[in-house]
Amino acid sequence: MKLIISFYLILSFNLMNAQSIEEIELKLINSLEDVHFEKDDKLAMKMNDEFKSNLQKALLNKEIFNYPFDSLSKFMSTVISSDGEFRIFNWNIELDNQKQHYECWILKKNLNIIKLSDFKKEIPEIEYSSLNENTWLGALYYDIIPNQRKNKTVYTLIGWDGNDMFSNKKIIESMVFNKKNKVQFGEPIFKYSDGKTKKRVIFQYNKQSYMSLKHKQVRKEDYIIFDHLMPPSPHLKDFTDWYVTDLSFDAFLWSENQWNFKRNFDAKSLKVLNRPFNDPNK
């Protein structure tokens, strides 16, 4: 059996190498399009298995890690961490009632792959919980921020979750690689003025609203700037799926090995640095 598997991998590797990287990208796009356009959930998940098989074969190509994937990135996230340690292949499948299923493969620069499993069960006190690749809080990540914390690198992942037909979510996740080359989610790095420290931050807002959540670096200082959310009326304060932006901003500033919360952050004041500020609300 081991000989058969080895033969299959070698054959797949040779076949993938025989294709150009552009042909590999086109095949992945066509396969993922089939998944996205399929309306039947069971068929979509079956097609998703086929896409994952194609992606597994594609990752045998050593050029994959640094290839830009400009076309594929229109259909999924292919972000590379700015320190060059890993990149993600991250996509979603919209199911009935606009529920989402997420997939995320982490490709290390040595071409080792870590596959995350979208954990569908409810996790109590999710913002204070430690998770791993088998209990991953599914999301579609669009930014990766590496920071040094003591003797290790902690990665802050910024992502989106379509949640359901009523609301979306934005997520700020923390991640580290342990000594066994596994991922751990939930570093306690999000510090609030009331003394609480969260392991991740989750924003929920109305489907008809909009929320910006962006990383900005100013004078070598890292900021995460985001819209402040609030209920449209006081009696809805306990129903976050009604929350909307009030056009003001809050932020986190990386200092003293953690993200420190800044309420009512004056984002436009960064214009004093003699360069235009890209308003995260646009």
C-alpha atoms as an extended CHARMM CRD file, in Angstrom:
* protein
*
       282  EXT
         1         1  MET       CA              0.0000000000        0.0000000000        0.0000000000  PROA      1               0.0000000000
         2         2  LYS       CA              2.8440000000        2.4100000000        0.8640000000  PROA      2               0.0000000000
         3         3  LEU       CA              4.4610000000        1.6620000000       -2.4970000000  PROA      3               0.0000000000
         4         4  ILE       CA              1.2060000000        2.4220000000       -4.3110000000  PROA      4               0.0000000000
         5         5  ILE       CA              0.7840000000        5.7330000000       -2.4650000000  PROA      5               0.0000000000
         6         6  SER       CA              4.3840000000        6.7060000000       -3.1540000000  PROA      6               0.0000000000
         7         7  PHE       CA              3.9730000000        5.8410000000       -6.8400000000  PROA      7               0.0000000000
         8         8  TYR       CA              0.7870000000        7.9390000000       -7.0080000000  PROA      8               0.0000000000
         9         9  LEU       CA              2.4680000000       10.9440000000       -5.4060000000  PROA      9               0.0000000000
        10        10  ILE       CA              5.4690000000       10.7220000000       -7.7240000000  PROA      10              0.0000000000
        11        11  LEU       CA              3.1960000000       10.3820000000      -10.7560000000  PROA      11              0.0000000000
        12        12  SER       CA              1.0710000000       13.3410000000       -9.6190000000  PROA      12              0.0000000000
        13        13  PHE       CA              4.2030000000       15.4020000000       -9.0340000000  PROA      13              0.0000000000
        14        14  ASN       CA              5.5260000000       14.6580000000      -12.5180000000  PROA      14              0.0000000000
        15        15  LEU       CA              2.1880000000       15.4350000000      -14.1280000000  PROA      15              0.0000000000
        16        16  MET       CA              1.8840000000       18.7430000000      -12.2730000000  PROA      16              0.0000000000
        17        17  ASN       CA              5.4140000000       19.7150000000      -13.2110000000  PROA      17              0.0000000000
        18        18  ALA       CA              4.5740000000       18.9520000000      -16.8500000000  PROA      18              0.0000000000
        19        19  GLN       CA              1.8770000000       21.6180000000      -16.6600000000  PROA      19              0.0000000000
        20        20  SER       CA              2.7130000000       25.3080000000      -16.5580000000  PROA      20              0.0000000000
        21        21  ILE       CA              1.8810000000       27.1400000000      -13.3600000000  PROA      21              0.0000000000
        22        22  GLU       CA             -0.6770000000       29.1710000000      -15.3330000000  PROA      22              0.0000000000
        23        23  GLU       CA             -2.4270000000       25.9610000000      -16.4180000000  PROA      23              0.0000000000
        24        24  ILE       CA             -2.5060000000       24.7770000000      -12.8140000000  PROA      24              0.0000000000
        25        25  GLU       CA             -4.0760000000       28.0720000000      -11.7440000000  PROA      25              0.0000000000
        26        26  LEU       CA             -6.7220000000       27.8660000000      -14.4790000000  PROA      26              0.0000000000
        27        27  LYS       CA             -7.6280000000       24.3160000000      -13.4620000000  PROA      27              0.0000000000
        28        28  LEU       CA             -8.0340000000       25.4140000000       -9.8320000000  PROA      28              0.0000000000
        29        29  ILE       CA            -10.2350000000       28.3480000000      -10.8790000000  PROA      29              0.0000000000
        30        30  ASN       CA            -12.5100000000       26.1530000000      -12.9970000000  PROA      30              0.0000000000
        31        31  SER       CA            -12.7930000000       23.6010000000      -10.2090000000  PROA      31              0.0000000000
        32        32  LEU       CA            -13.6070000000       26.2250000000       -7.5670000000  PROA      32              0.0000000000
        33        33  GLU       CA            -16.1280000000       27.9560000000       -9.8450000000  PROA      33              0.0000000000
        34        34  ASP       CA            -18.0340000000       24.6750000000      -10.0390000000  PROA      34              0.0000000000
        35        35  VAL       CA            -18.1950000000       24.6480000000       -6.2410000000  PROA      35              0.0000000000
        36        36  HSD       CA            -19.3700000000       28.2570000000       -5.9490000000  PROA      36              0.0000000000
        37        37  PHE       CA            -22.0960000000       27.9900000000       -8.6000000000  PROA      37              0.0000000000
        38        38  GLU       CA            -23.5870000000       24.7050000000       -7.3900000000  PROA      38              0.0000000000
        39        39  LYS       CA            -26.8530000000       25.3550000000       -5.5280000000  PROA      39              0.0000000000
        40        40  ASP       CA            -27.2350000000       21.8840000000       -4.0300000000  PROA      40              0.0000000000
        41        41  ASP       CA            -25.2720000000       21.7810000000       -0.7590000000  PROA      41              0.0000000000
        42        42  LYS       CA            -24.3890000000       18.0980000000       -0.9640000000  PROA      42              0.0000000000
        43        43  LEU       CA            -23.1760000000       18.3730000000       -4.5490000000  PROA      43              0.0000000000
        44        44  ALA       CA            -21.2250000000       21.5310000000       -3.6890000000  PROA      44              0.0000000000
        45        45  MET       CA            -19.4120000000       19.7250000000       -0.8710000000  PROA      45              0.0000000000
        46        46  LYS       CA            -18.6670000000       16.7870000000       -3.1830000000  PROA      46              0.0000000000
        47        47  MET       CA            -17.2180000000       19.2050000000       -5.7590000000  PROA      47              0.0000000000
        48        48  ASN       CA            -15.2760000000       20.8160000000       -2.9420000000  PROA      48              0.0000000000
        49        49  ASP       CA            -13.5910000000       17.4730000000       -2.3090000000  PROA      49              0.0000000000
        50        50  GLU       CA            -12.5770000000       17.4180000000       -5.9790000000  PROA      50              0.0000000000
        51        51  PHE       CA            -11.1860000000       20.9360000000       -5.6960000000  PROA      51              0.0000000000
        52        52  LYS       CA             -9.1790000000       19.9550000000       -2.6240000000  PROA      52              0.0000000000
        53        53  SER       CA             -7.7710000000       16.9950000000       -4.5310000000  PROA      53              0.0000000000
        54        54  ASN       CA             -6.6770000000       19.3540000000       -7.3190000000  PROA      54              0.0000000000
        55        55  LEU       CA             -5.1950000000       21.7740000000       -4.7950000000  PROA      55              0.0000000000
        56        56  GLN       CA             -3.3100000000       18.9470000000       -3.0740000000  PROA      56              0.0000000000
        57        57  LYS       CA             -1.7050000000       18.0010000000       -6.3890000000  PROA      57              0.0000000000
        58        58  ALA       CA             -0.9520000000       21.6540000000       -7.1980000000  PROA      58              0.0000000000
        59        59  LEU       CA              0.9120000000       22.1310000000       -3.9320000000  PROA      59              0.0000000000
        60        60  LEU       CA              3.4350000000       19.5050000000       -5.0280000000  PROA      60              0.0000000000
        61        61  ASN       CA              4.8300000000       22.1420000000       -7.3740000000  PROA      61              0.0000000000
        62        62  LYS       CA              7.6780000000       24.0410000000       -5.6980000000  PROA      62              0.0000000000
        63        63  GLU       CA              6.7930000000       27.2280000000       -7.5830000000  PROA      63              0.0000000000
        64        64  ILE       CA              3.4000000000       27.4140000000       -5.8750000000  PROA      64              0.0000000000
        65        65  PHE       CA              4.5810000000       29.2030000000       -2.7250000000  PROA      65              0.0000000000
        66        66  ASN       CA              5.7850000000       32.3710000000       -4.4580000000  PROA      66              0.0000000000
        67        67  TYR       CA              3.4670000000       32.3830000000       -7.4600000000  PROA      67              0.0000000000
        68        68  PRO       CA              1.1900000000       35.4810000000       -7.2530000000  PROA      68              0.0000000000
        69        69  PHE       CA             -2.1010000000       33.7460000000       -8.1680000000  PROA      69              0.0000000000
        70        70  ASP       CA             -3.5650000000       37.0660000000       -9.3640000000  PROA      70              0.0000000000
        71        71  SER       CA             -6.5130000000       35.3340000000      -11.0560000000  PROA      71              0.0000000000
        72        72  LEU       CA             -7.2010000000       32.6720000000       -8.4180000000  PROA      72              0.0000000000
        73        73  SER       CA             -7.1560000000       35.3160000000       -5.6720000000  PROA      73              0.0000000000
        74        74  LYS       CA            -10.4020000000       36.7010000000       -7.1350000000  PROA      74              0.0000000000
        75        75  PHE       CA            -12.1090000000       33.4790000000       -6.0230000000  PROA      75              0.0000000000
        76        76  MET       CA            -10.2990000000       32.7130000000       -2.7580000000  PROA      76              0.0000000000
        77        77  SER       CA             -7.6870000000       34.1500000000       -0.4170000000  PROA      77              0.0000000000
        78        78  THR       CA             -4.0630000000       33.2850000000       -1.2310000000  PROA      78              0.0000000000
        79        79  VAL       CA             -2.3440000000       35.7460000000        1.1410000000  PROA      79              0.0000000000
        80        80  ILE       CA              1.3570000000       35.3480000000        2.0100000000  PROA      80              0.0000000000
        81        81  SER       CA              2.5270000000       36.5080000000        5.4460000000  PROA      81              0.0000000000
        82        82  SER       CA              4.7950000000       39.5420000000        5.1380000000  PROA      82              0.0000000000
        83        83  ASP       CA              7.6360000000       37.6870000000        6.8520000000  PROA      83              0.0000000000
        84        84  GLY       CA              7.4610000000       35.0170000000        4.1360000000  PROA      84              0.0000000000
        85        85  GLU       CA              6.9600000000       32.1240000000        6.5560000000  PROA      85              0.0000000000
        86        86  PHE       CA              3.6660000000       30.8220000000        5.1700000000  PROA      86              0.0000000000
        87        87  ARG       CA              0.7710000000       31.5080000000        2.8560000000  PROA      87              0.0000000000
        88        88  ILE       CA             -2.8720000000       30.5160000000        3.0790000000  PROA      88              0.0000000000
        89        89  PHE       CA             -5.2770000000       28.9820000000        0.5970000000  PROA      89              0.0000000000
        90        90  ASN       CA             -8.5970000000       29.9680000000        2.1040000000  PROA      90              0.0000000000
        91        91  TRP       CA            -12.0960000000       29.7830000000        0.5800000000  PROA      91              0.0000000000
        92        92  ASN       CA            -15.7640000000       29.6460000000        1.5110000000  PROA      92              0.0000000000
        93        93  ILE       CA            -18.8620000000       27.8090000000        0.3190000000  PROA      93              0.0000000000
        94        94  GLU       CA            -22.2340000000       29.4760000000        0.8170000000  PROA      94              0.0000000000
        95        95  LEU       CA            -24.8690000000       27.0050000000        1.9860000000  PROA      95              0.0000000000
        96        96  ASP       CA            -28.6240000000       27.2490000000        2.6080000000  PROA      96              0.0000000000
        97        97  ASN       CA            -29.7900000000       30.3760000000        4.4760000000  PROA      97              0.0000000000
        98        98  GLN       CA            -26.4520000000       32.0080000000        3.5990000000  PROA      98              0.0000000000
        99        99  LYS       CA            -24.6490000000       29.8790000000        6.1670000000  PROA      99              0.0000000000
       100       100  GLN       CA            -20.9660000000       29.5060000000        5.3450000000  PROA      100             0.0000000000
       101       101  HSD       CA            -18.5260000000       26.6220000000        5.2270000000  PROA      101             0.0000000000
       102       102  TYR       CA            -14.8340000000       27.5580000000        5.3010000000  PROA      102             0.0000000000
       103       103  GLU       CA            -11.6640000000       25.8130000000        4.2490000000  PROA      103             0.0000000000
       104       104  CYS       CA             -8.1410000000       26.9730000000        5.0130000000  PROA      104             0.0000000000
       105       105  TRP       CA             -4.8280000000       25.3190000000        4.1940000000  PROA      105             0.0000000000
       106       106  ILE       CA             -1.6560000000       26.8220000000        5.5890000000  PROA      106             0.0000000000
       107       107  LEU       CA              1.3470000000       26.2210000000        3.3330000000  PROA      107             0.0000000000
       108       108  LYS       CA              4.6630000000       26.6840000000        5.1570000000  PROA      108             0.0000000000
       109       109  LYS       CA              7.6830000000       27.8770000000        3.1870000000  PROA      109             0.0000000000
       110       110  ASN       CA              9.1510000000       24.3580000000        3.5320000000  PROA      110             0.0000000000
       111       111  LEU       CA              5.9560000000       23.2030000000        1.6960000000  PROA      111             0.0000000000
       112       112  ASN       CA              4.4730000000       21.4450000000        4.7140000000  PROA      112             0.0000000000
       113       113  ILE       CA              0.6820000000       21.7880000000        4.7640000000  PROA      113             0.0000000000
       114       114  ILE       CA             -1.5640000000       22.3640000000        7.7910000000  PROA      114             0.0000000000
       115       115  LYS       CA             -5.2610000000       21.8490000000        7.0540000000  PROA      115             0.0000000000
       116       116  LEU       CA             -7.7760000000       23.6100000000        9.2870000000  PROA      116             0.0000000000
       117       117  SER       CA            -11.1870000000       22.1170000000       10.0760000000  PROA      117             0.0000000000
       118       118  ASP       CA            -14.1690000000       24.4710000000       10.2790000000  PROA      118             0.0000000000
       119       119  PHE       CA            -15.5930000000       23.7300000000       13.7450000000  PROA      119             0.0000000000
       120       120  LYS       CA            -19.3580000000       24.0640000000       13.5400000000  PROA      120             0.0000000000
       121       121  LYS       CA            -20.2040000000       23.6160000000       17.2120000000  PROA      121             0.0000000000
       122       122  GLU       CA            -20.8340000000       26.5900000000       19.4570000000  PROA      122             0.0000000000
       123       123  ILE       CA            -17.8770000000       27.4350000000       21.6970000000  PROA      123             0.0000000000
       124       124  PRO       CA            -18.6840000000       29.1940000000       25.0060000000  PROA      124             0.0000000000
       125       125  GLU       CA            -16.8840000000       32.5040000000       25.5600000000  PROA      125             0.0000000000
       126       126  ILE       CA            -15.3660000000       32.2520000000       22.1090000000  PROA      126             0.0000000000
       127       127  GLU       CA            -13.3460000000       35.4680000000       22.4620000000  PROA      127             0.0000000000
       128       128  TYR       CA            -11.4820000000       33.9560000000       25.4210000000  PROA      128             0.0000000000
       129       129  SER       CA            -11.0320000000       30.3930000000       24.1330000000  PROA      129             0.0000000000
       130       130  SER       CA             -7.8960000000       28.6190000000       22.9020000000  PROA      130             0.0000000000
       131       131  LEU       CA             -8.4070000000       26.7300000000       19.6250000000  PROA      131             0.0000000000
       132       132  ASN       CA             -6.3670000000       24.5700000000       17.2590000000  PROA      132             0.0000000000
       133       133  GLU       CA             -6.5440000000       23.2760000000       13.6750000000  PROA      133             0.0000000000
       134       134  ASN       CA             -9.4010000000       20.9150000000       14.6170000000  PROA      134             0.0000000000
       135       135  THR       CA            -11.4930000000       23.5640000000       16.4170000000  PROA      135             0.0000000000
       136       136  TRP       CA            -10.8440000000       26.4370000000       14.0280000000  PROA      136             0.0000000000
       137       137  LEU       CA            -13.2840000000       29.3470000000       13.9380000000  PROA      137             0.0000000000
       138       138  GLY       CA            -13.8780000000       29.4680000000       10.1930000000  PROA      138             0.0000000000
       139       139  ALA       CA            -13.3310000000       32.7430000000        8.3550000000  PROA      139             0.0000000000
       140       140  LEU       CA            -12.0160000000       34.1540000000        5.0950000000  PROA      140             0.0000000000
       141       141  TYR       CA             -8.7480000000       35.9140000000        5.9160000000  PROA      141             0.0000000000
       142       142  TYR       CA             -7.5370000000       38.8910000000        3.8950000000  PROA      142             0.0000000000
       143       143  ASP       CA             -4.5940000000       40.1540000000        5.9570000000  PROA      143             0.0000000000
       144       144  ILE       CA             -1.8080000000       38.6450000000        8.0750000000  PROA      144             0.0000000000
       145       145  ILE       CA              0.2130000000       40.7510000000       10.5400000000  PROA      145             0.0000000000
       146       146  PRO       CA              3.3590000000       39.2430000000       12.1030000000  PROA      146             0.0000000000
       147       147  ASN       CA              4.6420000000       40.7250000000       15.3820000000  PROA      147             0.0000000000
       148       148  GLN       CA              7.3490000000       39.6240000000       17.7660000000  PROA      148             0.0000000000
       149       149  ARG       CA              6.1080000000       38.7700000000       21.2480000000  PROA      149             0.0000000000
       150       150  LYS       CA              8.8120000000       37.7390000000       23.6940000000  PROA      150             0.0000000000
       151       151  ASN       CA             10.6490000000       34.8590000000       22.0130000000  PROA      151             0.0000000000
       152       152  LYS       CA              8.0840000000       33.9730000000       19.3340000000  PROA      152             0.0000000000
       153       153  THR       CA              6.2020000000       35.3890000000       16.3670000000  PROA      153             0.0000000000
       154       154  VAL       CA              2.4930000000       35.9080000000       16.8500000000  PROA      154             0.0000000000
       155       155  TYR       CA              0.3540000000       36.3470000000       13.7520000000  PROA      155             0.0000000000
       156       156  THR       CA             -2.7710000000       38.4800000000       13.7380000000  PROA      156             0.0000000000
       157       157  LEU       CA             -5.2470000000       37.3880000000       11.0710000000  PROA      157             0.0000000000
       158       158  ILE       CA             -7.9880000000       39.7200000000        9.8560000000  PROA      158             0.0000000000
       159       159  GLY       CA            -10.9870000000       38.0390000000        8.3070000000  PROA      159             0.0000000000
       160       160  TRP       CA            -14.6270000000       38.0820000000        7.2370000000  PROA      160             0.0000000000
       161       161  ASP       CA            -17.4600000000       35.6700000000        8.0030000000  PROA      161             0.0000000000
       162       162  GLY       CA            -20.7280000000       35.7590000000        6.0520000000  PROA      162             0.0000000000
       163       163  ASN       CA            -22.4180000000       34.2160000000        9.1400000000  PROA      163             0.0000000000
       164       164  ASP       CA            -26.0750000000       33.9580000000        8.0120000000  PROA      164             0.0000000000
       165       165  MET       CA            -28.8870000000       35.7410000000        6.1500000000  PROA      165             0.0000000000
       166       166  PHE       CA            -29.1590000000       38.4390000000        8.8260000000  PROA      166             0.0000000000
       167       167  SER       CA            -25.6060000000       39.4610000000        9.6870000000  PROA      167             0.0000000000
       168       168  ASN       CA            -21.9260000000       39.3680000000        8.8020000000  PROA      168             0.0000000000
       169       169  LYS       CA            -18.9420000000       39.1760000000       11.1090000000  PROA      169             0.0000000000
       170       170  LYS       CA            -15.4180000000       40.5470000000       11.0430000000  PROA      170             0.0000000000
       171       171  ILE       CA            -12.7910000000       38.6700000000       13.0360000000  PROA      171             0.0000000000
       172       172  ILE       CA             -9.3720000000       39.5330000000       14.4230000000  PROA      172             0.0000000000
       173       173  GLU       CA             -7.6800000000       36.2130000000       15.2240000000  PROA      173             0.0000000000
       174       174  SER       CA             -4.3400000000       35.4700000000       16.9070000000  PROA      174             0.0000000000
       175       175  MET       CA             -2.1930000000       32.5070000000       15.8440000000  PROA      175             0.0000000000
       176       176  VAL       CA              1.1970000000       30.9730000000       16.6560000000  PROA      176             0.0000000000
       177       177  PHE       CA              3.0870000000       27.9040000000       15.4980000000  PROA      177             0.0000000000
       178       178  ASN       CA              4.1400000000       25.6020000000       18.3330000000  PROA      178             0.0000000000
       179       179  LYS       CA              7.2880000000       23.4920000000       18.5620000000  PROA      179             0.0000000000
       180       180  LYS       CA              5.5170000000       20.5590000000       16.8880000000  PROA      180             0.0000000000
       181       181  ASN       CA              4.7550000000       22.7370000000       13.8370000000  PROA      181             0.0000000000
       182       182  LYS       CA              1.0700000000       22.8330000000       14.7280000000  PROA      182             0.0000000000
       183       183  VAL       CA             -1.0490000000       25.9700000000       14.8980000000  PROA      183             0.0000000000
       184       184  GLN       CA             -2.6340000000       27.3590000000       18.0290000000  PROA      184             0.0000000000
       185       185  PHE       CA             -5.2900000000       30.0490000000       17.9280000000  PROA      185             0.0000000000
       186       186  GLY       CA             -5.9760000000       32.3290000000       20.8570000000  PROA      186             0.0000000000
       187       187  GLU       CA             -2.9870000000       34.2770000000       22.1390000000  PROA      187             0.0000000000
       188       188  PRO       CA             -4.1300000000       36.7070000000       24.8670000000  PROA      188             0.0000000000
       189       189  ILE       CA             -3.0380000000       39.8930000000       23.1080000000  PROA      189             0.0000000000
       190       190  PHE       CA             -6.1190000000       42.1370000000       22.7930000000  PROA      190             0.0000000000
       191       191  LYS       CA             -6.0430000000       44.4330000000       25.8260000000  PROA      191             0.0000000000
       192       192  TYR       CA             -8.9450000000       46.7140000000       26.7890000000  PROA      192             0.0000000000
       193       193  SER       CA             -8.9610000000       49.6830000000       29.1440000000  PROA      193             0.0000000000
       194       194  ASP       CA            -11.2250000000       47.8340000000       31.5920000000  PROA      194             0.0000000000
       195       195  GLY       CA             -8.4330000000       45.3140000000       32.1820000000  PROA      195             0.0000000000
       196       196  LYS       CA             -9.9150000000       42.4960000000       30.1000000000  PROA      196             0.0000000000
       197       197  THR       CA             -7.6750000000       40.7180000000       27.6090000000  PROA      197             0.0000000000
       198       198  LYS       CA             -9.2480000000       38.7840000000       24.7440000000  PROA      198             0.0000000000
       199       199  LYS       CA             -7.7530000000       36.0290000000       22.6050000000  PROA      199             0.0000000000
       200       200  ARG       CA             -9.6640000000       37.1290000000       19.5240000000  PROA      200             0.0000000000
       201       201  VAL       CA            -12.1220000000       39.8910000000       18.6810000000  PROA      201             0.0000000000
       202       202  ILE       CA            -15.4110000000       39.2770000000       16.8830000000  PROA      202             0.0000000000
       203       203  PHE       CA            -17.6420000000       41.9990000000       15.4500000000  PROA      203             0.0000000000
       204       204  GLN       CA            -21.1830000000       41.2280000000       14.2950000000  PROA      204             0.0000000000
       205       205  TYR       CA            -23.1910000000       43.6740000000       12.2060000000  PROA      205             0.0000000000
       206       206  ASN       CA            -26.3110000000       43.8620000000       10.0880000000  PROA      206             0.0000000000
       207       207  LYS       CA            -26.2260000000       42.3690000000        6.5950000000  PROA      207             0.0000000000
       208       208  GLN       CA            -27.4090000000       45.6890000000        5.1350000000  PROA      208             0.0000000000
       209       209  SER       CA            -24.6380000000       47.6460000000        6.8350000000  PROA      209             0.0000000000
       210       210  TYR       CA            -20.8960000000       47.8370000000        6.2450000000  PROA      210             0.0000000000
       211       211  MET       CA            -17.8730000000       47.5160000000        8.4720000000  PROA      211             0.0000000000
       212       212  SER       CA            -14.2800000000       48.3350000000        7.5780000000  PROA      212             0.0000000000
       213       213  LEU       CA            -11.4450000000       46.5340000000        9.3940000000  PROA      213             0.0000000000
       214       214  LYS       CA             -7.9350000000       47.2880000000        8.1430000000  PROA      214             0.0000000000
       215       215  HSD       CA             -4.3110000000       47.1210000000        9.1900000000  PROA      215             0.0000000000
       216       216  LYS       CA             -2.2760000000       50.3170000000        8.7980000000  PROA      216             0.0000000000
       217       217  GLN       CA              1.3890000000       50.9560000000        9.5640000000  PROA      217             0.0000000000
       218       218  VAL       CA              2.3900000000       54.5100000000       10.4270000000  PROA      218             0.0000000000
       219       219  ARG       CA              5.9530000000       55.4200000000       11.4230000000  PROA      219             0.0000000000
       220       220  LYS       CA              6.6450000000       51.7290000000       11.9920000000  PROA      220             0.0000000000
       221       221  GLU       CA              3.7030000000       51.4900000000       14.3990000000  PROA      221             0.0000000000
       222       222  ASP       CA              1.0130000000       48.9300000000       13.6660000000  PROA      222             0.0000000000
       223       223  TYR       CA             -2.6420000000       49.9360000000       13.9100000000  PROA      223             0.0000000000
       224       224  ILE       CA             -5.8120000000       47.9430000000       13.2970000000  PROA      224             0.0000000000
       225       225  ILE       CA             -8.4890000000       50.5410000000       12.5260000000  PROA      225             0.0000000000
       226       226  PHE       CA            -12.1770000000       49.7110000000       12.3290000000  PROA      226             0.0000000000
       227       227  ASP       CA            -15.6670000000       51.1870000000       12.2760000000  PROA      227             0.0000000000
       228       228  HSD       CA            -17.3760000000       51.5810000000       15.6250000000  PROA      228             0.0000000000
       229       229  LEU       CA            -20.6000000000       49.5540000000       15.7110000000  PROA      229             0.0000000000
       230       230  MET       CA            -23.7560000000       50.3740000000       17.6260000000  PROA      230             0.0000000000
       231       231  PRO       CA            -27.4490000000       49.3870000000       17.6450000000  PROA      231             0.0000000000
       232       232  PRO       CA            -29.7700000000       51.6220000000       15.6000000000  PROA      232             0.0000000000
       233       233  SER       CA            -31.8580000000       52.1100000000       18.7500000000  PROA      233             0.0000000000
       234       234  PRO       CA            -31.1910000000       51.4370000000       22.4770000000  PROA      234             0.0000000000
       235       235  HSD       CA            -33.7060000000       48.5920000000       22.7890000000  PROA      235             0.0000000000
       236       236  LEU       CA            -31.6770000000       46.5690000000       20.2240000000  PROA      236             0.0000000000
       237       237  LYS       CA            -28.3890000000       46.7070000000       22.1630000000  PROA      237             0.0000000000
       238       238  ASP       CA            -28.5320000000       42.9580000000       22.9310000000  PROA      238             0.0000000000
       239       239  PHE       CA            -29.0920000000       42.0150000000       19.2660000000  PROA      239             0.0000000000
       240       240  THR       CA            -25.7540000000       42.3940000000       17.4960000000  PROA      240             0.0000000000
       241       241  ASP       CA            -27.1660000000       41.2450000000       14.1520000000  PROA      241             0.0000000000
       242       242  TRP       CA            -28.8270000000       44.6890000000       14.0210000000  PROA      242             0.0000000000
       243       243  TYR       CA            -25.6230000000       46.6520000000       14.6790000000  PROA      243             0.0000000000
       244       244  VAL       CA            -24.4740000000       49.2960000000       12.1890000000  PROA      244             0.0000000000
       245       245  THR       CA            -21.5390000000       51.6910000000       11.9570000000  PROA      245             0.0000000000
       246       246  ASP       CA            -21.9400000000       55.1870000000       13.4320000000  PROA      246             0.0000000000
       247       247  LEU       CA            -19.1540000000       56.5800000000       11.1590000000  PROA      247             0.0000000000
       248       248  SER       CA            -16.6410000000       56.8670000000       14.0110000000  PROA      248             0.0000000000
       249       249  PHE       CA            -13.5610000000       54.6590000000       14.4620000000  PROA      249             0.0000000000
       250       250  ASP       CA            -11.9070000000       52.5550000000       17.1220000000  PROA      250             0.0000000000
       251       251  ALA       CA             -8.4680000000       50.9960000000       16.8620000000  PROA      251             0.0000000000
       252       252  PHE       CA             -5.8390000000       48.6840000000       18.3040000000  PROA      252             0.0000000000
       253       253  LEU       CA             -2.2260000000       49.8300000000       18.5630000000  PROA      253             0.0000000000
       254       254  TRP       CA              0.5490000000       47.2410000000       18.8660000000  PROA      254             0.0000000000
       255       255  SER       CA              2.7330000000       48.1630000000       21.8540000000  PROA      255             0.0000000000
       256       256  GLU       CA              4.2620000000       46.2950000000       24.7900000000  PROA      256             0.0000000000
       257       257  ASN       CA              3.7630000000       42.9190000000       23.0700000000  PROA      257             0.0000000000
       258       258  GLN       CA              0.0020000000       43.2780000000       22.6670000000  PROA      258             0.0000000000
       259       259  TRP       CA             -2.7890000000       45.0930000000       20.8590000000  PROA      259             0.0000000000
       260       260  ASN       CA             -4.0520000000       47.9610000000       23.0330000000  PROA      260             0.0000000000
       261       261  PHE       CA             -7.5810000000       49.2050000000       22.4160000000  PROA      261             0.0000000000
       262       262  LYS       CA             -8.1260000000       52.8720000000       21.5070000000  PROA      262             0.0000000000
       263       263  ARG       CA            -11.7350000000       54.0420000000       21.6820000000  PROA      263             0.0000000000
       264       264  ASN       CA            -12.9040000000       56.9310000000       19.4760000000  PROA      264             0.0000000000
       265       265  PHE       CA             -9.7120000000       56.8150000000       17.4650000000  PROA      265             0.0000000000
       266       266  ASP       CA             -9.1870000000       59.9230000000       15.3140000000  PROA      266             0.0000000000
       267       267  ALA       CA             -8.0940000000       58.1870000000       12.1090000000  PROA      267             0.0000000000
       268       268  LYS       CA             -8.0450000000       61.4130000000       10.1010000000  PROA      268             0.0000000000
       269       269  SER       CA             -5.4710000000       62.9030000000       12.4810000000  PROA      269             0.0000000000
       270       270  LEU       CA             -2.8600000000       60.6540000000       10.8470000000  PROA      270             0.0000000000
       271       271  LYS       CA             -2.8100000000       63.1750000000        7.9920000000  PROA      271             0.0000000000
       272       272  VAL       CA             -0.3970000000       65.2650000000       10.1010000000  PROA      272             0.0000000000
       273       273  LEU       CA              2.2670000000       62.7720000000        9.0550000000  PROA      273             0.0000000000
       274       274  ASN       CA              2.4670000000       64.5880000000        5.6870000000  PROA      274             0.0000000000
       275       275  ARG       CA              1.0180000000       61.7650000000        3.6810000000  PROA      275             0.0000000000
       276       276  PRO       CA             -2.6200000000       61.0650000000        2.7920000000  PROA      276             0.0000000000
       277       277  PHE       CA             -4.4910000000       58.7190000000        5.0860000000  PROA      277             0.0000000000
       278       278  ASN       CA             -6.5050000000       56.0170000000        3.3710000000  PROA      278             0.0000000000
       279       279  ASP       CA             -9.7910000000       56.2010000000        5.2200000000  PROA      279             0.0000000000
       280       280  PRO       CA            -10.7170000000       52.5910000000        6.1390000000  PROA      280             0.0000000000
       281       281  ASN       CA            -14.3750000000       53.4150000000        5.6250000000  PROA      281             0.0000000000
       282       282  LYS       CA            -13.7900000000       53.6590000000        1.8590000000  PROA      282             0.0000000000
